[in-house]
Amino acid sequence: MTKLRLGVLASGRGSNLQSIIDACSVGNLPAEVAVVISDYGEAYALKRAQLSHIPAVFVDPNTFGSREDYDTAVVEVLQTYDVELVCLAGYMRLVSRKMLAAYPNKILNIHPALLPSFPGLHAQRQALEYGVKFSGCTVHFVDEGTDTGPIILQAAVPVLEGDTEDSLAARILEQEHRLYPEAIRLYALGKLVLNGRKVSVIK
């Protein structure tokens, strides 16, 4: 089976990137990470890519005049490596119409909350301040909004008495590392059907 070529965009430490790399390496999903791109030159995600012999590319946003210009450069890198699916993994930039047009319904993101609750930054803090009893994580297709795209998979995590932002984030992250590779696997196998806002999983 031909492996799906992934492009991973990350801004930070890249733990979700690592879970994808690991799942690919042990054969849990028919895919390979073709390139890792970051908007932050010191991101540990780039180091993780290098350690796994994956091309690691820093695209400096300070050298571009607009978000669209930046994404045009990122898309050029993705296309250079024949990327078929773009995976945002702790990527701290909103993607523009340029990237959405280049990869329609081919961009995934993982968010540390049960969307549509608590989109945007500091989702765990939002959950604690609101007093919910369950939080979790969501893998979704990316659209023009902030964490508003069609939901693919979700995992719930109980909020415990005495939880801090860090302790809740750590437990959610464990589920992220399981959920994201599974969503990519379903995509790679052609088991995701998108109909409007609803995503169905073919058994």
C-alpha positions in Angstrom: 0.0 0.0 0.0 1.2 3.5 -0.9 1.9 5.5 2.2 0.1 8.8 2.6 2.6 11.7 2.6 2.1 14.0 5.6 3.3 17.5 6.2 3.3 18.5 9.9 3.2 22.1 11.0 4.4 22.7 14.5 5.4 25.7 16.6 6.7 24.1 19.9 8.0 21.0 21.5 6.3 18.6 19.0 5.0 15.9 21.2 2.0 15.2 18.9 4.5 15.2 16.0 6.4 12.5 17.9 3.3 10.4 18.3 2.7 10.6 14.6 6.3 9.7 13.8 6.1 6.8 16.2 2.8 5.5 14.8 4.3 5.6 11.3 7.5 3.9 12.3 5.8 0.9 13.9 3.3 0.5 11.0 0.2 1.5 12.9 -0.8 3.8 10.1 -0.1 3.7 6.3 1.6 7.1 6.2 5.0 8.8 6.4 6.0 12.3 7.6 7.5 13.9 4.5 8.4 17.2 6.0 8.1 19.2 9.2 7.7 22.9 9.0 7.8 25.5 11.9 7.2 29.2 12.2 9.7 29.2 15.1 13.3 28.5 14.4 14.1 27.1 17.9 11.0 24.8 18.0 12.0 21.4 19.4 9.7 19.9 16.8 12.4 20.7 14.2 14.9 18.8 16.3 12.5 15.8 16.6 12.3 15.7 12.8 16.0 15.8 12.3 16.5 13.0 14.8 14.1 10.9 12.7 15.8 11.9 9.5 12.8 13.9 8.3 13.3 17.2 6.4 12.9 20.1 8.9 12.1 23.5 7.5 11.9 26.8 9.3 9.8 29.4 7.5 10.4 32.8 9.2 7.1 34.7 9.4 9.0 38.0 10.0 10.2 38.0 6.4 6.6 38.2 5.0 4.3 41.1 4.7 1.0 39.2 5.2 -0.4 35.9 6.4 -1.3 35.0 2.9 2.3 35.6 1.7 3.6 33.4 4.5 1.2 30.6 3.7 2.1 30.8 0.0 5.7 30.0 1.0 4.6 27.2 3.3 2.4 25.7 0.6 5.4 25.8 -1.8 7.4 23.7 0.8 4.6 21.3 1.2 4.2 20.8 -2.5 8.0 20.4 -2.9 7.7 17.3 -0.7 4.5 16.0 -2.4 2.5 16.4 0.8 -1.1 15.0 0.6 -2.4 15.7 4.1 -1.4 18.6 6.3 -1.4 18.0 10.1 -1.3 21.0 12.5 0.4 19.9 15.7 0.7 22.7 18.2 0.9 25.2 15.3 0.3 28.6 16.7 -0.8 30.4 13.5 -4.2 30.6 11.9 -4.0 29.2 8.3 -5.2 31.5 5.6 -7.4 30.9 2.5 -4.2 30.3 0.5 -3.5 27.1 2.4 -7.1 26.1 2.6 -7.4 26.5 -1.1 -4.3 24.5 -1.8 -5.4 21.7 0.6 -9.2 21.6 0.7 -10.5 19.3 3.4 -6.9 18.0 3.7 -5.8 19.9 6.8 -6.3 18.4 10.3 -5.8 19.9 13.7 -5.9 18.7 17.2 -7.3 20.9 20.0 -7.1 20.3 23.8 -10.8 20.6 24.5 -14.1 19.1 23.5 -15.1 21.4 20.7 -17.1 23.6 20.2 -16.3 24.3 23.9 -13.2 26.4 24.7 -11.7 27.2 21.2 -8.5 29.2 20.8 -5.7 29.6 23.3 -5.5 28.3 26.9 -8.3 25.7 26.5 -7.4 23.9 29.7 -7.5 27.2 31.7 -10.9 28.0 30.1 -12.2 24.6 31.1 -11.1 25.0 34.7 -12.4 28.5 35.0 -15.8 27.4 33.7 -16.0 24.5 36.1 -16.7 21.7 33.6 -16.6 18.1 34.9 -15.1 16.8 31.6 -12.7 18.2 29.1 -10.7 16.3 26.5 -9.4 16.7 23.0 -10.7 17.0 19.4 -9.3 16.2 16.0 -11.1 18.2 13.3 -10.8 19.4 9.8 -9.5 23.0 9.5 -11.7 25.7 8.0 -11.4 29.5 8.1 -12.5 29.8 11.7 -10.6 29.2 14.9 -11.2 25.5 15.9 -14.5 25.5 14.1 -14.0 22.8 11.4 -15.9 19.5 11.2 -15.2 17.2 14.1 -13.5 13.8 13.3 -12.8 12.2 16.7 -13.0 13.3 20.4 -11.8 11.8 23.7 -13.2 12.9 27.0 -11.0 13.4 30.1 -12.5 13.9 33.6 -11.6 17.1 35.4 -10.4 16.1 38.9 -10.8 18.0 42.1 -7.6 20.0 42.6 -6.6 19.9 39.0 -4.3 22.6 37.7 -3.9 23.8 34.2 -0.7 21.7 33.9 -2.1 18.5 35.4 -5.2 18.6 33.2 -3.2 19.4 30.2 -0.9 16.4 30.9 -3.8 14.0 31.0 -5.4 15.5 27.9 -2.1 15.2 26.1 -2.0 11.4 26.7 -5.3 11.2 24.8 -4.1 13.5 22.1 -1.2 11.2 21.4 -3.6 8.3 20.9 -6.3 10.2 19.0 -4.3 12.1 16.4 -2.6 9.1 14.8 -5.9 7.2 14.8 -7.6 10.1 12.9 -4.8 10.2 10.4 -5.0 6.4 10.0 -8.8 6.7 9.2 -8.1 9.4 6.7 -5.3 7.4 5.1 -7.6 4.4 4.7 -10.3 6.5 3.1 -12.7 5.8 6.0 -13.7 9.4 6.7 -16.7 10.8 4.8 -17.4 14.5 5.1 -21.0 15.7 4.6 -21.4 19.3 5.5 -20.4 19.6 9.2 -20.7 15.9 9.8 -17.8 13.4 9.5 -18.8 9.8 9.3 -16.4 6.9 9.9 -16.8 3.9 7.6 -16.6 0.7 9.5 
